[in-house]
Structures are given as C-alpha cells and as structure tokens.
Amino acid sequence: MHRIAIIADIHANLFALEAVIDDLERRDVDEVMVAGDLVGRGPQGNAVIHRIQELGWSSVRGNHEDYLLSFYHGDIPDSWRHDEQWAASRWMADELDAAAVTYIESLPFSRRSKLDSTVEVFHGSPNSHSEGIGHWTPQSRLREFLDTIDGSVLVCAHTHRPLTFKIDAGLVVNVGSVGLPFNGDWRAQYAILQGHRDQWEASFHRIPYPRQQFLDLYQSSGFLSQGAITAKLLHYEVRHARPFLVPFLKWVELTDRTPRSEHLADFIEVYDPAESMATFLEKTRRTSQRSSPS
Ligand SMILES: [Fe+2]
C-alpha cells in the first residue's frame, strides 16, 4: 500500500505551500509530486521553485511555466512588452532567477510515480497542459485519456477545482489548487492517493494558511501596483477563491472595451463571482445586444 500526495497550481503562493508542507509532515506519505503551475498568477514564483527544489519533490510542467518562460526569453509579441494587460507577466518573469529558469526548463510534460508506474501525473490532460478536466469532460474522453496513459490512475490539475471520476477500473483525479482555488474555498487544497496497482482511492485536503499576509505581500512587493490590471484581478481571485481574470478579459471583449484598469470598477459592479462564467457571459451578451444601436 502506497500513499502519494499530489499538489498543484501553487501559483507563486509560498504561504499556502508552507501550510501544505506542514500538513504533509503530519501525514504518513511515501512520495509527493507536483502537478505543475508552480509559478504565474502570484508574486513568489522564485521562492516557490526553490522550496520545491530543496524538498526534492518531482514536478511536471504547467502552462504557466511555459508562459513565463516565453516572457523571460522575450519570445512574445511586441505589444506584450508594453500593454498594461501583460505588466504582471513581465513582473513575474523578471522576478525569476537563472536557477529557477533552468529548473522550469527541465520539467517534463508528464511523470509517473516512482512507487507505482500505473499512476501518471499531468498538469492539464494527456493531450495538452492547457486542457482542463472537469465536470464538463465526457466519459468517452476520460476513457480515451486512460487508454492513452496505459495506467490506471490519471492525475491532473489546471482547473483549480478538485474532483474525482471512477471509470471502469481507472481513476481520474483532479487535485485542485494549493495557491489559488476557484471552488469558493480559499484554503490550500491538495489530494492524497492511497492504494497499489489498480486499487486506488483519493482523499482531498483543505488547509488554512495566513492569507492576509499573502495579500499584504501583493502590496509590499510592488506586484499589485506594477502588475497593474492583472495583479488587481489576481488579488480579487485570492480573496474570493473564484476566477476574476478570465471573466474580465471575456467581458472587455464582449463589451468592446480594452483590458485596462479604468474598466475594473464597472466590471466589479456587474460581476457576481458566485455565478458560473457561462451565466455571466450570457448576461453580458444579452445586455450588450440591448444597448447596441439597431
Ligand atoms: Fe493554474
């Protein structure tokens, strides 16, 4: 019988990571794996990478690792070098040191557990690190994924919402997010797999951390002011444990605005983080159709 903890989507939040490390010290786990997105969407990317390296926990690459590497190497469209929308990404890429960049560049797309090769960890899906597996994923697609990995347990993250599916003899586990959950509960979330061969089950854990200290660091590090509109939206995400950045970007597109701070107050007035993004966008579409001249 093995116990494997999988943590993911730390998103440059060292306070949440430290709370999970403390919690894991009290639990009897044989291996800890990291399912990507150590960095991005937060001000402590460098510190998080060095802490994971120090612990020797194996990790895979998330979409935010690739994303920050593009900024670090300047492999980005010209407008991203000065547009307000990308100020936070520029700040986060600047914050990384050379050792952190080397580490990120070494991360593989997927990884099998050292203890049991039937457990394979991805950030998104076996198809892409930007494809989220969630309640919307059809069973046929989940079966395809399990066939692809040739194992019985597929572990993933990316959506920041924990869940698990049992498909025939297989198990798909989305472990949720340590640093930036989107399920309305701000606590650091992760999963522990327990079992062996094709007999596995998952338990989910939620750990409080000093969130206000993390929010204060948004201010004191300069991330909130220099990261402009995106950092302000991320600050809302940490407070509400709900998505703000993507809904804002879709809202500005639908209402013919630009993704700039001057539109934040209008967005906050109409956006209800408790409702689904689909409902919010549908409402926005209806309102903008009514207000546009016929
Ligand atoms: Fe993420």
Boltz pocket constraint, residues with backbone or C-beta under 6 A from the ligand:
constraints:
  - pocket:
      binder: B
      contacts: [[A, 9], [A, 11], [A, 37], [A, 62], [A, 64], [A, 158], [A, 159], [A, 160]]
      max_distance: 6.0
